Amino acid sequence: MTPIRAKRQQVVYEHFTPPQHIPDSSTGVVRGWCRLAFLIFGLVLFLPATRLSGQILFNHLDHTNGLPQINVMSVYQDETGAIWFGTISGLCRYNGSSTRVFYSSPEYPGLTKNSILSITGNRNGAVYIRTEYDLIRYDIAADSFRVISDGATGMFYGNGKLWFTVGDKLYTWSEESETISFHSGTERDPLSVSTEGNVWCGGSNGVTIVENPRSGKGNRRVLGGVFVYSLYIDSEGLVWAGTRDDGIYTLDPEGNVQWRFLHGYGERSISDNFVRTIAEDENGIIWTGTSMGLDSYDKESGEWTNYKPDETEPGSLSDLSVFAIYRDMQNTMWVGTYYGGVNYFNPRRDIFRYYRASQTNPDRLSYPFVGSMIQDAGGNMWICTDGGGLNCFDPDTRKFTRYFYEEYNPDNMPRYHIKSIGYDRATGKLYMGVWGIGLWVFDTETRKGILHERRDWTVMNMQHYRGEIVANTGWEILKVDTGTDTLVPFSNDDELNRLMGGEYVYQFFIDGSGRIWLSSHSGLRRIDLATKQTREYRHDSADHRSFGTSTVMSFIETSEGGLFFGTLGSGLFRYNPSTDDFDNYNITNGAQVSDFSYHISEIDGGNLLILHNDSFSIFDPHLGSTVYHSTGNFPLSGFFEGNSSYITSEGEIFIGGVNGLASVYQADLADSSPIDYNLYFDRLAIDGKNVRPKDPTVVDEKNFVPLGTRRIRSMVIRFPESEIVPDAENVEVFPPDAVEIGE
């Protein structure tokens, strides 16, 4: 799927405050006279949002996450943010970190069957469940089930009412009087209610509109001769009718057919004509589920995109057969499958494209460890790997072509470690340092190269400086002679060359003032290329503006002339030329999310993209703080020495890690916001036994907050010999960073 290219724009970031650590669950211990009670809380994560761009990485839930069965037929989110899954073998509530499963049992006599076909609710204390035969109401506060009708064939909650069908009759359930009222005769299922109060009903005879009684129009059949299996009314009022064998019909609010979509019509179409479920994401994209996969429809472009399982792609759809699609309050899309559990993604937050390595598929990245990268004049990305040779990435096809300096032999994989890359735009040639081998010169036009072997050194890093390509072998600073395609001494001044040698150099950088900075084991050294004046920088514990103790692994000079140094353990440093000292940004002063910086690059707005151990961040030099930190949706697992990032002329950021390559558009990152954590009371257990709400032997009802209905304000736990308030001095909370209970 080709991504939508974002236009270049001024990027504005919201200020980021490093969040306090909030665990997935918080545990408090209350010591009574003779008993021990555990308060167990679940976190519901309210995910932030950014734009979808390209390939989707699906997150998965299955039996290993606590699902009672991998057959997920329905999905619903209640007012606390908890997600409910209806399976063939029980009802499941997921709070973002753990699950609770309800079975038909003496403990819950109102839950008459384990086969849960559909779920809905009023987001005001009630969840409605349709089982194989019964319509059931679950009271969140009372933690109890009760049957309100048997034989229900369909249900929908809309316009403040629960609508349901029994056979071909339509009923409503009054939550105030707890009574059932007959409405009219209609189709059996499915149901949907428009904002005008009209009920759309589908079934074996097509689609019927049950008009709002105030309209005086009565019932109208608007689509006949097809078996309608699913109905959905989108944000524009368009009605989508998925059929059993006849594709999808769209109808306007009056019931007039607008479009029909069939499998196989056009290059891209729905995956099958039997459409089980339909939903819309926050961007207006329509999602449909069939027995042949998940489909999305872009109303602006008129294109369908299909998503199917791929056993070589861990982030692909888990199963071909899709039964349920649901959009939650935070715009995450949940997909229930028949044999693959739950898949979920956020169209605005899951913004990264991920490129995995494959030794057998020539269209993919050749090796997972991605090093230096550069873009040529034609827009192609040239990507070095530390074990799989050179890769050329075509931004239009999103495919890779791999190149080796000799005939490829898997047994020689250790020989294909490319450590650095430079590009001469005039000749179109690439110059690469190959570990333990020498300099590889590659022509991007002819796609042929030549290897200059010199096994006594390796070009570890390169820099473009004043029209030349400067190279560091560790023991020498050299430059590329583009006429002979060889490496020659950096300077004709032997003394300058001597000053730059003598100690192994991990990284180097030449700034705009003509000074070369050298990182070595002993510290940081600066040499003025014109005057040969040398300055050493060492750590001084008595001077907080001195340099750190750790090795410099990355340098950058920003477009505004700021010099920054990333270290392996001391954080980020900015050089102050007027005072010849440094400002330090680290975890301790809250300016950095990690003290390890493996690579730094500049993006729009003068901000810095920094690669850390297991994430990346964006640092605003003007604020002196981090404004973005990659979270769990970022596909790369970590970074190490040699990994890098690169920003293309189109504004796409490529990030190379230890397990592949990722890309994202800068505009998408600018839309990101920190995760908002909301803590709800989730469960109370005493001596390992669950305590239900309104239990007078344990809880003072005057202060008790009903299960999951709102955030905790106050709570009293009553024991036989005492009454203990959670914020009293005799409450011991552990672990130390647990969330404190109280006002």
GIVEN-V234431 format. One record per run of one state. SS is the DSSP state (H for helix, E for strand, - for the rest). FROM is the first residue (numbers start at 0). LEN is the number of residues. If there is no record, write none. Layout:
ss=SS from=FROM len=LEN
ss=SS from=FROM len=LEN
This chain:
ss=- from=0 len=26
ss=E from=26 len=5
ss=- from=31 len=4
ss=E from=35 len=11
ss=- from=46 len=12
ss=E from=58 len=3
ss=- from=61 len=1
ss=H from=62 len=3
ss=- from=65 len=6
ss=E from=71 len=6
ss=- from=77 len=5
ss=E from=82 len=5
ss=- from=87 len=2
ss=E from=89 len=5
ss=- from=94 len=4
ss=E from=98 len=4
ss=- from=102 len=2
ss=E from=104 len=1
ss=- from=105 len=2
ss=E from=107 len=1
ss=- from=108 len=7
ss=E from=115 len=6
ss=- from=121 len=4
ss=E from=125 len=6
ss=- from=131 len=2
ss=E from=133 len=6
ss=- from=139 len=4
ss=E from=143 len=7
ss=- from=150 len=3
ss=E from=153 len=5
ss=- from=158 len=2
ss=E from=160 len=6
ss=- from=166 len=2
ss=E from=168 len=6
ss=- from=174 len=4
ss=E from=178 len=7
ss=- from=185 len=5
ss=E from=190 len=3
ss=- from=193 len=5
ss=E from=198 len=5
ss=- from=203 len=2
ss=E from=205 len=5
ss=- from=210 len=2
ss=H from=212 len=3
ss=- from=215 len=3
ss=E from=218 len=5
ss=- from=223 len=4
ss=E from=227 len=6
ss=- from=233 len=5
ss=E from=238 len=5
ss=- from=243 len=4
ss=E from=247 len=4
ss=- from=251 len=5
ss=E from=256 len=5
ss=- from=261 len=13
ss=E from=274 len=6
ss=- from=280 len=5
ss=E from=285 len=5
ss=- from=290 len=2
ss=E from=292 len=6
ss=- from=298 len=4
ss=E from=302 len=5
ss=- from=307 len=14
ss=E from=321 len=6
ss=- from=327 len=4
ss=E from=331 len=6
ss=- from=337 len=4
ss=E from=341 len=5
ss=- from=346 len=6
ss=E from=352 len=3
ss=- from=355 len=1
ss=E from=356 len=1
ss=- from=357 len=7
ss=E from=364 len=1
ss=- from=365 len=4
ss=E from=369 len=6
ss=- from=375 len=5
ss=E from=380 len=6
ss=- from=386 len=3
ss=E from=389 len=5
ss=- from=394 len=4
ss=E from=398 len=5
ss=- from=403 len=6
ss=H from=409 len=6
ss=- from=415 len=1
ss=E from=416 len=8
ss=- from=424 len=4
ss=E from=428 len=6
ss=- from=434 len=3
ss=E from=437 len=6
ss=- from=443 len=4
ss=E from=447 len=6
ss=- from=453 len=7
ss=E from=460 len=5
ss=- from=465 len=2
ss=E from=467 len=5
ss=- from=472 len=4
ss=E from=476 len=5
ss=- from=481 len=4
ss=E from=485 len=4
ss=- from=489 len=4
ss=H from=493 len=6
ss=- from=499 len=5
ss=E from=504 len=6
ss=- from=510 len=4
ss=E from=514 len=6
ss=- from=520 len=2
ss=E from=522 len=6
ss=- from=528 len=5
ss=E from=533 len=4
ss=- from=537 len=14
ss=E from=551 len=6
ss=- from=557 len=5
ss=E from=562 len=6
ss=- from=568 len=3
ss=E from=571 len=5
ss=- from=576 len=4
ss=E from=580 len=5
ss=- from=585 len=10
ss=E from=595 len=1
ss=- from=596 len=2
ss=E from=598 len=4
ss=- from=602 len=1
ss=H from=603 len=3
ss=- from=606 len=1
ss=E from=607 len=4
ss=- from=611 len=4
ss=E from=615 len=5
ss=- from=620 len=4
ss=E from=624 len=5
ss=- from=629 len=15
ss=E from=644 len=3
ss=- from=647 len=4
ss=E from=651 len=6
ss=- from=657 len=2
ss=E from=659 len=6
ss=H from=665 len=5
ss=- from=670 len=5
ss=E from=675 len=11
ss=- from=686 len=2
ss=E from=688 len=2
ss=- from=690 len=8
ss=E from=698 len=1
ss=- from=699 len=16
ss=E from=715 len=3
ss=- from=718 len=4
ss=E from=722 len=3
ss=- from=725 len=5
ss=E from=730 len=3
ss=- from=733 len=10
